[in-house]
Amino acid sequence: MRWLLIALLLLPLGGCNSAKHQLAKCDHDARHAYPPPLQSPAYDDEILQCMGMNGYEHDAAKAGCAADASTDDHACYVPNHGLLLHY
């Protein structure tokens, strides 16, 4: 029974590429809302909001994050395993 509890606690950690995959989905949605030559700060806000709703925070100080701390760099996101409420 103890192993089941441990497995359930580790379940939200997911795979190491999950931020990369989620960012691709968020980027796809943002590109539909703000097509490429017209990308704007709203495009970046869309990505940050989408990633936040899917359990990731943008962290420019994270090791591996590009110097410009771009919103489209998956290395700049860290999991936020707090309670996620989707309305």
N, C-alpha and C positions, 0 to 999 in steps of 0.2 A: 504494500500500500504506500509506503514511503517513496518508492521510485516513481509512482504515479504523480504524487504531489510535486516532486522535483521536475518531472517532465512537463507538467502543466505550468510551472513557474518559468521554465526555460522556453516555452513555446513562443512568447512574444518577441524573443530575440531575433528570430528569423535567420535568413541567410546573409552572407557578407555582401552580396550584390543587390540586396533589396532596395537600398537607397538609389542605386543606379537605375534600377527598373522603374521605381516610383517616379524618379525625376524625368525619365523618358515619357511616362504617361502624362505628367503635369506639363511638360514642355509641349507635348502634342496638343493638349487642351488649350494652352496659352497661345499657341500659334494659330489656332482656329479663331480665338477671340481677338487676337492682335496679329494679323498676318505680317510676314516679313517685309517689306520696306517700312512698314508703319509701326514697328516695335517701339515701345516707349517704356517709361517707368511703370506704367500700368501692367505691361507684360511681366516685368520682374515681380511686381506685387502679386500677380496672378499665380506665378510659380511658388512664391513664398507661402501664400495662403493655401494652395493645394498641398504642398509638402507638409505644412503644419496640420492640416486636416487629416493627413495620413500618418501622423506620428513622427515627423522629423522637424528639427530645428536647424536653422542656418547658423553655423559657428565659424566665423572667419579666422579664429585663432586655432582651429583644429589642425593638427599636423597633416600635411599633404594638401591642404587647401591652397589654391593659387593665390599669388600676392594680391591680385585685384579682387579677391573674395567674390567672384561672380556667382550669381544665383543659379547658373547652369553648370556648375562644377559639383558632381556628386560627392566629391571628397570633402566638401564644405558642410555636409549635413550629418547630424548626429541624431540617433534615435531618442525620442522623447516618450518614455514608457509610462508616463503619467496616465491618469484616467482620461480617456478620449470620449467626448460626448459629441455625437453628430446629430444635428437638428435638421 
